[in-house]
Amino acid sequence: MDIKELEEHIWEKLPKTYKVTSIDFEGPEIILYSKNPSAFFEGKENIIGKIAFELKKKISIRADKSLLMDPSDAKKVIEGLIPKEAEVKNITFVDAFSQVAIESIKPGLVIGKGGETSKAILTKTGWTPKILRAPTSNSEFLMGIRYHLHKHAAERKKFLQETSQRIYRNVNAKHDWVRLTALGAFREVGRSCMMVDTPKTKV
């Protein structure tokens, strides 16, 4: 299926009570933005799970941008929801993905039993929690990586959206073929690496 066909299929399956406002594609992942994210956690029927299984795709839920609480207020709510034993080290809001990155020594306590705490963060603040394990000792290297990931989130999202266009494109090649070229290993000097050529791509 291409992106248009995927969107049409998902729209047909979604109940109106879910109040999905838009469908986005980030790389291989499908994102649903909703004005009623709590509806996805209610009831025994896991409709999203069924759609994901049917399409063999990962589907994530995010609140519609209009529901996002001001970061300063949202931070207070999040700190009130997470037990102190979780030892939260950092909370960063990533607007491009409507996510809040929560770094914790004990991430399981941030998730909560059955995901209750993480669900509460989403429904009460609108921000989708991305829970990360904080390093037990200071790591400038890891801090630098996470800082740049958050700082350049808008660029990363644009790249993922462009990638999804290629993943779900219609391939109209006259001939189907794949060529593998060893660039290391395979009894040659160098790290394990392979070039994969098709009529449309080189990876």
N, C-alpha and C positions, 0 to 999 in steps of 0.2 A: 504493500500500500504506500502511496505517496502521502504527503502531509495533509492535503485536502481530503483524501479518502479516510485517513485516520481521524481527522476532526469530525467529519460527518458521522462516522461510526460511533465515536465517543458521545457526541451530542444526542444521538438516538437512544443510547443506553442510560444517560444520566436523568434521574428524577428532578423535577422542577424545584423540589424542596431543598436541593443542594445549592441552589442559587449560584451556579457557576457562571462567572462573567466573562472569562476568557480561557483559552487553551494555548499554552506556550510550549515550545520545544527547545530543550537545551542539550545538545549532543544527542545521545540515544534516549534521554529521559523526557517524559511528558509531564508538564506542570499544569495543574488545574487551579485557577484562582477563583475563590468563592466568597460570597458575602455571608455565608452561613457555614463556616468550617466545622462547627460542632456537629452538624448533621452527619458528617462522615463517620463520627464515632458513636452515633446512636443506633440502636437496633441491632439485631443479630445478623442481618443479611449484609454481607461484605460485597457490595456491588463493585466498588473500585478494585478489590482483589480479584473479582471475577473478570473484569475488563482487562486488567493487567495480565492475568493468566491467559486469557483468550488471545491477546495481541502479542504476548511474550515480551512485554515492555515494562519498565519501571515507571510507576505513576506516583507523583508527589502532590500533596495538597498544600496550598498557601492561601492566606487570607487576601482578599481584595485590598488594593492599596488604600482604599478609603477607610479601612478598618484599622490601619496601623496607628498605634498609640504613639504619642510623642516619646522619643527615646529616653529622656530623663524620667518621665513618669513610668514608662514601661520597665525601666531598670529597677525602680523601687518595688513594683509589683512582682517582678521576677525574684528579687532578693527575698521578698516575703514568702514566696512559694517554695523556694529551695531550702532544705534544712541546712543549718550551719555545718553539720557534720560532713557535708559534701565538699567543703573547703574550696569554694569558687575563687579562682585567682583572677579571672578577667571576663568582662562582658563587653562584646563589640557588636554594634548594629551595622549590618551590611544592607544598605537600602536597595541596591540593584537586584538582590535576590529576595528581598523582604525577609531576611533571616537575621537571627541574633545568635552569634557565636558565643557559647558559654564554655569556658575552660575550667575544668574542675579536677581535683585530685581523685575524687570518687564519682565518676560520671554516672554510675548506676543509680545514685541517689538523686541526681538531676532528672534522670528519666522517670524514676518513681515506679512503684509496683504496677505492672500492666501498662506502663507508659502514662500513668495518671498525671504526673507533674508536668511532663513535656506537653501533653494535650492541654492542660490548664494554662500553660504559658501561651500557647497558640490562641486559644479561645478568648482569653482575657486581655491579651495585648495586641493580637493580630500578627505578631512576629513569629515566624517559624523557627523553633530552636534547632541549632546545629551544635550538638554536644560533643566537646572535644576533651580528651584526657590532658590535663596540664602536666608538664614535666615535674618530677619530684625535686629536681635541682634546677637552678637557673640555667637556661640555655639561650644565649644570644642568637645562635644559629636558627633555632626553631622559632624564636620570637620574630626574627627578621623575615622568615618565610611567611608566617601567618600575617604579619603586618602588610607585606606586599600583596598577598592574596586578597586582603580586605581593601587595601588602597586602590587596587586596580580591578575591583569587582565588576565595574561597568564594562571594561574591556574584555574581561573573561566571559561575561554573559554574551556580549556581541559575538565573540569567537565561537561559543557553544551554539548560538543560534545559526550562525553561518555553517557550522559543522552539521547541524541537523538537516539543513537544506540539502547537503550532499548525501547524507545517510539515506534520506527518504526520497531522493530524486528518482525519476523514471530513467532507467538506463536503456538507451536505444542503440547499443553497439551492434554492428553488423556481424561481428564474430565474438564468441565467448572464449576467452583464454586467460590463463594465469601463468606468469613466469616467476620463478623463485631464483634469486641470485644470492649466493653466499658471500657475505662481506666480513666474515670472521667465523672462527670455529670450523666445523666441517673439515677437520684435519688441516686447517689453514691457521696462520698466525693471526691473533686478534681476538677481541671479545666476541661472544655469540651475537651475530647480527645477520639480518636477512632483508633483502629488498624484494617487495612483492609488487609486481607490475600487472596491471589489467588494462583493458582498452581505455579506461577512464581515469585511473589513479595510479600513483606510485607511493608506496608506504614503506 
